[in-house]
Amino acid sequence: MEDPKFLKIPAPPYGRRFAISDVHGCLQTLEALVWQHIKLQPEDQLFFLGDYIDRGPASAGVMDFIMALQAKGYPVYALRGNHEQTLLNDYEMHDKERLKVVMTKFKKTPDLLNEMGEMNLRYLDFIKGLPYYIDTEGFYLVHAGFDFGEEEPFEEWEAMLWIRQFPPRLSDLQILAMLDQPKRIVHGHTPNSIEDIVSKAKSKALVLPIDNGCVFGGASRGKFSDNDLGRLCALNLDTFEVLIQERLEDMA
């Protein structure tokens, strides 16, 4: 299957635009966010910024949900995350038995295997077709970010999946000057507190994080306290409103 690098998507003539990232197998939470908060309509565009799999209980279910929306004609677009890329790497690196151990024990994604214990090609094909970033009106959408310390940041595919911070010495104005067009950047990958996510959206910051660590809530993690994480967010790209759904899955 073709491995596209990026998509250029025009804004819809009538509908709204939303971005969601880092679902990590939390299908119940995703469904609640899409149907109860966004209240998705056929004319709306919905962008997923990667990391559909691992950690949560329904990696296959999340991809099934996205593919089902696409099959029904919803303008839904999905990007590649580092977890999807790692799965592709594991598939190419390991034999059947080792892959089964990796996916069952370490990644907690046995639902991506078929009845013979092999990788389900439906999901493999879906992941292989995922692009690295989307260029749409007013925004660049990407899983992790862009490395503006490099000469060609829009060709640094690895950084788009893995980078944790934009070069600290670069100001917003310097980053803006490096862009082909004056657009904001929306990304996931690195969890941010819900306060930071909402605050940056309200101020219409140049770089807008939307990952609140849906799978990590309920316990302290690094610099975050118990209540900082654990939600799935959707950013309205036209109004900058952040829609928030608390995680519904029991991660114990």
LUMMIVEX-887915 format. One line per 2 residues: their letters; for each residue x negated, z negated, y negated of C-alpha. Coordinates in Angstrom, 1 decimal, decimal comma. Each point is the difference from the previous one (the first is absolute). Example, Ala and Ser with C-alpha at 12.3 -4.5 7.8 and 13.67 -1.06 7.14 Angstrom:
<torlums>
as = -12,3/-7,8/4,5 | -1,4/0,7/-3,4 $
</torlums>
This chain:
<torlums>
me = 0,0/0,0/0,0 | -1,1/0,7/-3,5 $
dp = -1,8/-2,8/-1,8 | 1,1/0,3/-3,6 $
kf = -2,2/-1,8/-2,6 | 2,6/-0,5/-2,8 $
lk = 3,5/1,0/-1,1 | 1,2/1,0/-3,4 $
ip = 3,7/-1,1/-0,3 | 2,1/0,8/-3,1 $
ap = 2,4/-2,7/-1,2 | 3,6/0,4/1,2 $
py = 2,5/1,5/-2,5 | 2,5/-2,8/0,4 $
gr = -1,2/-2,7/2,4 | -2,2/-3,1/-0,3 $
rf = -3,5/-0,5/1,3 | -1,3/-3,0/2,0 $
ai = -3,4/-0,9/1,5 | -0,4/-2,5/2,9 $
sd = -3,3/-0,9/1,8 | -1,4/-2,1/2,9 $
vh = 3,1/-0,5/2,1 | -2,1/-0,9/3,0 $
gc = 2,7/0,1/2,6 | 2,6/-2,0/-1,9 $
lq = 2,9/2,3/0,7 | 2,8/-2,6/-0,8 $
tl = -1,5/-0,7/-3,4 | -0,4/3,7/-0,7 $
ea = 3,5/0,8/0,9 | 1,3/-2,8/-2,2 $
lv = -2,1/1,2/-2,9 | 1,1/3,6/0,3 $
wq = 3,7/-0,5/0,6 | 0,8/-3,2/-1,8 $
hi = -2,4/0,1/-3,0 | -0,9/3,6/-0,6 $
kl = 3,3/1,2/1,4 | -1,6/3,3/0,7 $
qp = 1,9/3,2/-0,8 | -0,6/3,5/1,3 $
ed = -1,2/1,2/-3,4 | -2,6/-2,9/-0,3 $
ql = -3,7/0,5/0,8 | -1,6/-2,7/2,2 $
ff = -3,8/-0,2/0,3 | -1,8/-2,1/2,7 $
lg = -3,6/-0,8/-0,8 | -1,3/-0,6/3,5 $
dy = -0,6/-2,9/2,5 | 3,3/0,3/2,0 $
id = -1,6/-1,5/3,1 | -1,8/-3,1/1,4 $
rg = 0,7/-3,7/-0,4 | 3,8/0,1/-0,2 $
pa = 2,3/0,4/3,1 | 1,3/3,6/-0,6 $
sa = -2,7/2,5/-0,7 | 1,8/2,8/1,8 $
gv = 3,3/-1,0/-1,6 | -1,4/0,3/-3,5 $
md = -1,3/3,5/0,7 | 3,3/0,9/1,7 $
fi = 1,9/-1,2/-3,1 | -2,1/2,2/-2,3 $
ma = 0,3/3,1/2,3 | 3,7/-0,6/0,4 $
lq = 0,5/0,1/-3,8 | -2,1/3,2/-0,2 $
ak = 2,1/1,6/2,8 | 3,2/-0,8/-1,9 $
gy = -1,3/1,8/-3,0 | -1,0/-2,9/-2,3 $
pv = -3,0/0,9/-2,2 | -2,3/-2,6/1,7 $
ya = -3,8/0,4/-0,2 | -2,5/-2,1/2,0 $
lr = -3,7/-0,5/-0,7 | -2,9/-0,9/2,4 $
gn = -1,2/-3,6/-0,1 | -3,2/-1,5/1,5 $
he = 1,9/-1,4/2,9 | 1,3/3,5/1,0 $
qt = -3,5/1,4/-0,4 | -1,4/-2,8/2,2 $
ll = 2,6/0,8/2,7 | -1,1/3,7/-0,1 $
nd = -3,6/-1,1/0,4 | 0,9/-2,3/2,9 $
ye = 1,9/2,8/1,7 | -3,0/2,3/-0,2 $
mh = -2,5/-2,7/0,9 | 1,5/-1,8/3,0 $
dk = 1,2/1,0/3,4 | 3,6/-0,7/1,1 $
er = -0,6/-3,5/1,4 | -2,1/-1,2/-2,9 $
lk = 2,4/1,4/-2,5 | 2,8/-1,9/1,7 $
vv = -1,9/-3,2/-0,3 | -0,8/0,6/-3,7 $
mt = 3,5/0,8/-0,9 | 1,6/-2,7/2,0 $
kf = -2,3/-3,0/-0,5 | -1,7/0,7/-3,4 $
kk = 2,3/2,1/-2,0 | 3,3/-1,2/1,5 $
tp = 1,4/3,5/0,2 | 1,0/0,5/3,6 $
dl = 3,2/1,7/-1,2 | -2,2/3,0/-1,0 $
ln = -0,8/0,6/3,7 | 2,3/2,0/2,4 $
em = 1,1/-1,2/3,4 | -3,3/1,2/1,5 $
ge = -2,0/-2,1/-2,4 | -1,2/3,0/-2,0 $
mn = 0,3/0,5/-3,7 | 3,4/1,5/-0,9 $
lr = -0,7/3,4/-1,4 | 3,0/-0,2/-2,3 $
yl = -1,8/-2,7/-2,0 | -3,4/1,6/0,3 $
df = 1,3/3,2/-1,4 | 1,7/-1,8/-2,8 $
ik = -3,2/-1,8/-1,0 | -2,1/3,1/0,2 $
gl = 2,2/1,7/-2,5 | -0,3/-2,8/-2,6 $
py = -1,7/1,0/-3,3 | -2,3/-2,3/-2,0 $
yi = 1,7/0,0/-3,4 | 2,9/1,4/-2,0 $
dt = 0,0/1,5/-3,4 | 3,4/-0,4/-1,7 $
eg = 1,3/0,0/-3,5 | -1,7/-3,0/-1,8 $
fy = -1,7/-1,4/3,1 | -2,6/0,3/2,6 $
lv = 1,1/-1,8/3,2 | -2,6/-1,1/2,5 $
ha = -0,5/-2,6/2,7 | -3,1/-1,9/-1,3 $
gf = -1,2/1,7/-3,2 | -2,5/2,4/-1,3 $
df = -3,8/-0,5/-0,4 | -0,6/0,9/-3,6 $
ge = -3,6/-0,9/0,5 | -0,4/3,3/1,8 $
ee = -0,3/3,4/-1,5 | 3,1/1,4/1,7 $
pf = 2,3/-3,0/0,6 | 2,9/2,3/1,1 $
ee = -2,2/1,2/2,9 | -1,1/-3,4/1,2 $
we = 2,5/-0,2/2,9 | -1,5/-3,1/1,6 $
am = 0,2/-2,0/-3,2 | 3,7/0,9/-0,3 $
lw = 0,6/-1,9/3,2 | -2,4/-2,9/-0,4 $
ir = -1,1/-0,7/-3,5 | 0,8/-3,6/-1,1 $
qf = -0,5/0,2/-3,8 | -0,6/2,6/-2,6 $
pp = -3,6/-0,1/-1,5 | 0,1/-3,3/-1,9 $
rl = -2,0/1,4/-3,0 | 2,5/2,7/-0,7 $
sd = 2,7/-0,8/-2,5 | 3,5/1,5/0,3 $
lq = -0,9/2,5/-2,8 | -3,1/1,1/1,9 $
il = 2,0/0,5/3,2 | 2,6/1,9/-2,0 $
am = -2,6/2,3/-1,4 | -1,1/0,9/3,6 $
ld = 3,5/1,1/1,0 | 0,9/3,7/-0,1 $
qp = 3,3/-1,2/-1,5 | 1,0/-3,3/-1,7 $
kr = 1,8/-1,6/2,9 | 0,4/-3,5/1,4 $
iv = -1,3/-0,9/3,5 | 2,2/-1,8/2,4 $
hg = -1,6/-1,4/3,1 | 0,3/-2,5/2,9 $
ht = -2,7/-1,2/2,5 | -1,1/-3,2/-1,9 $
pn = 2,6/-2,8/-0,2 | 0,8/-1,2/-3,5 $
si = 2,2/-2,9/-1,0 | 3,6/0,8/-0,8 $
ed = -0,7/-1,2/-3,5 | -2,8/2,5/-0,5 $
iv = 2,0/2,8/1,4 | 3,0/-0,6/-2,2 $
sk = -2,1/-0,7/-3,1 | -2,0/3,2/0,3 $
ak = 3,1/2,0/0,6 | 1,7/-1,5/-3,1 $
sk = -3,1/0,8/-2,1 | -0,1/3,5/1,5 $
al = -3,7/-0,5/0,8 | -2,1/3,0/0,9 $
vl = -0,7/-1,3/3,5 | 3,1/-1,4/1,8 $
pi = -0,4/-2,0/3,3 | 3,1/-0,3/2,1 $
dn = -1,2/-1,8/3,2 | 1,2/-3,6/0,2 $
gc = -1,4/-0,6/3,5 | 3,4/0,1/1,8 $
vf = -1,5/-1,1/3,3 | -2,0/-2,8/-1,5 $
gg = 2,6/-2,2/-1,6 | 0,6/-3,6/1,0 $
as = -3,6/-1,2/0,2 | -2,9/-0,2/-2,4 $
rg = -2,3/3,0/0,1 | -3,2/0,1/-2,0 $
kf = 0,7/-0,4/-3,7 | 3,8/0,1/0,7 $
sd = 2,2/-3,1/0,5 | 2,9/-0,2/2,4 $
nd = 2,6/1,7/-2,2 | -2,2/2,7/-1,6 $
lg = 0,5/2,5/2,8 | 2,6/1,1/2,5 $
rl = 2,1/2,6/-1,7 | 0,5/3,7/0,2 $
ca = 0,2/1,7/-3,4 | 1,4/3,3/-1,3 $
ln = -1,1/1,2/-3,5 | 2,5/2,2/-1,9 $
ld = -2,3/2,6/-1,4 | 2,4/0,9/-2,9 $
tf = 1,0/-3,5/-1,2 | -3,0/-2,1/1,3 $
ev = 2,4/-2,4/1,6 | -1,3/-1,8/3,1 $
li = 2,5/-0,5/2,8 | -0,9/-2,9/2,3 $
qe = 1,0/-0,8/3,6 | -1,3/-3,2/1,7 $
rl = -1,3/0,6/3,4 | 2,7/-0,4/2,7 $
ed = -2,2/0,1/3,1 | -1,2/-3,1/1,6 $
ma = -3,8/0,4/0,2 | -0,7/-3,1/2,0 $
</torlums>
